[in-house]
Amino acid sequence: MTTYKVFWVQNTPLPSVPIREEHSSYSSFDEAYQSVTDWWHKNNFSPSIVRFIGEPEVDATVTIDYGPHTMFYEIVRNQVQ
């Protein structure tokens, strides 16, 4: 079985440690991405851009760049047995 975990990542300038918070796990990439857009909508947030780094069908991790230079989402594909 395949799951898709959503992480929010904030890369801060050194010497701070980057933050990587797991939000939840979903059964498809589309559901995982929908959880991100649902959060944006619920919090009246409209990103200036949305750029995917990686391809869900090919890469185990897809990074979602949504504008801020230090904050991203990651959707990570996991094989669960």
C-alpha positions in Angstrom: 0.0 0.0 0.0 1.2 3.5 -0.8 0.7 6.5 1.5 1.5 10.2 1.0 2.7 12.2 4.0 2.4 16.0 4.0 5.2 18.0 5.7 5.5 21.7 6.2 9.1 22.8 6.1 10.7 26.1 7.2 14.4 26.6 6.3 15.8 29.2 8.6 19.2 30.9 8.4 22.0 29.2 10.3 22.6 28.6 13.2 18.9 27.7 13.5 17.6 24.2 12.9 15.1 23.8 10.0 11.6 23.0 11.1 9.8 20.0 9.5 6.3 19.3 10.8 4.3 16.2 9.7 0.7 17.2 9.1 -1.0 14.0 8.0 -1.0 11.0 5.7 -3.2 10.3 2.7 -3.9 7.5 0.3 -3.2 9.6 -2.9 -1.0 12.5 -3.9 -4.2 14.4 -5.0 -5.7 14.0 -1.5 -2.4 15.1 0.1 -2.2 18.2 -2.1 -5.9 18.9 -1.5 -5.2 19.0 2.3 -2.7 21.8 1.6 -5.1 23.9 -0.5 -7.9 23.3 2.0 -5.7 24.8 4.7 -4.9 27.8 2.5 -8.6 28.3 1.9 -9.6 27.8 5.6 -7.0 30.4 6.6 -7.8 32.9 3.8 -4.4 32.4 2.3 -3.8 32.9 -1.4 -0.2 32.0 -2.5 1.4 34.3 -5.0 2.7 31.2 -6.9 2.5 27.5 -6.7 5.4 25.5 -8.2 5.9 21.8 -8.0 9.5 20.6 -7.7 9.4 16.9 -8.7 6.7 14.7 -10.3 4.4 12.6 -8.2 4.6 9.6 -10.6 8.4 9.6 -10.6 9.8 11.2 -7.5 9.4 10.0 -3.9 9.3 13.6 -2.7 7.5 16.5 -4.3 8.3 19.9 -2.9 5.6 22.6 -3.2 7.0 26.1 -3.4 4.2 28.5 -2.6 6.1 31.8 -2.5 8.0 32.4 0.7 11.7 31.9 0.2 12.1 29.8 3.4 8.8 27.8 3.6 7.6 24.9 1.6 5.4 21.8 1.7 6.7 18.3 0.9 4.6 15.4 -0.1 6.5 12.2 0.5 5.4 8.9 -1.0 5.8 5.9 1.3 5.4 2.2 0.7 3.7 0.6 3.6 3.5 -3.2 3.9 
